[in-house]
């Protein structure tokens, strides 16, 4: 699945000439967030975790920010491959 996403992103950025890797990252993260929300809150496929706002900010937000940075850098690299 990961290889498919990589090839699809490269295709979008190089073949279609879409020169906005940050926008592509934003679309990717938005779609993942919406899918996670639907699976956890609507479909109840997995149980939701309850945590305080402080715990969320300290533990989840840094991971999400680093993941978004990683996606942005990799999508930026696809323009030059």
C-alpha positions as CSV (number, residue, x, y, z in Angstrom):
1,X,0.0,0.0,0.0
2,X,2.8,2.4,0.9
3,X,4.6,1.8,-2.4
4,X,1.3,2.5,-4.2
5,X,0.9,5.8,-2.5
6,X,4.5,6.8,-3.3
7,X,4.1,6.0,-6.9
8,X,0.7,7.8,-7.1
9,X,2.2,10.9,-5.5
10,X,5.1,10.8,-7.9
11,X,2.7,10.5,-10.8
12,X,0.6,13.4,-9.6
13,X,3.7,15.6,-9.1
14,X,5.6,14.7,-12.2
15,X,3.2,13.6,-14.9
16,X,0.4,16.1,-14.2
17,X,2.9,18.8,-13.2
18,X,1.1,19.5,-9.9
19,X,3.8,21.7,-8.3
20,X,2.3,21.9,-4.8
21,X,3.7,19.2,-2.5
22,X,2.4,21.1,0.6
23,X,-1.1,21.0,-0.8
24,X,-0.8,17.3,-1.7
25,X,0.4,16.7,1.9
26,X,-2.6,18.7,3.3
27,X,-5.0,16.6,1.1
28,X,-3.4,13.4,2.3
29,X,-3.6,14.4,6.0
30,X,-7.2,15.6,5.7
31,X,-8.3,12.4,4.0
32,X,-6.5,10.3,6.7
33,X,-8.1,12.3,9.5
34,X,-11.6,12.0,8.0
35,X,-11.2,8.3,7.5
36,X,-10.0,7.8,11.1
37,X,-12.9,9.9,12.4
38,X,-15.4,7.8,10.5
39,X,-13.8,4.5,11.6
40,X,-13.6,5.4,15.3
41,X,-16.6,7.7,15.9
42,X,-19.2,6.7,13.3
43,X,-18.5,3.0,12.4
44,X,-17.1,2.1,15.8
45,X,-14.6,-0.3,14.2
46,X,-12.1,0.4,16.9
47,X,-12.8,1.8,20.4
48,X,-12.0,5.4,21.0
49,X,-9.3,6.4,23.5
50,X,-10.1,9.0,26.1
51,X,-7.3,11.3,27.1
52,X,-6.9,14.7,28.5
53,X,-6.2,17.7,26.2
54,X,-2.8,18.1,27.9
55,X,-1.8,14.5,27.1
56,X,-3.1,14.8,23.5
57,X,-1.0,18.0,23.0
58,X,2.1,16.5,24.5
59,X,2.0,13.0,23.0
60,X,-0.1,13.0,19.8
61,X,0.6,16.5,18.3
62,X,4.4,16.1,18.0
63,X,4.0,12.8,16.2
64,X,1.4,14.2,13.9
65,X,3.6,17.3,13.1
66,X,6.7,15.1,12.4
67,X,4.6,12.8,10.2
68,X,3.3,15.8,8.2
69,X,6.8,17.1,7.9
70,X,8.0,13.8,6.6
71,X,5.2,13.6,4.0
72,X,5.9,17.2,2.9
73,X,9.6,16.4,2.4
74,X,9.0,13.2,0.6
75,X,6.4,14.8,-1.7
76,X,8.8,17.7,-2.4
77,X,11.5,15.1,-3.4
78,X,9.2,13.5,-5.9
79,X,9.3,16.6,-8.1
80,X,13.0,16.0,-8.7
81,X,12.9,12.2,-9.2
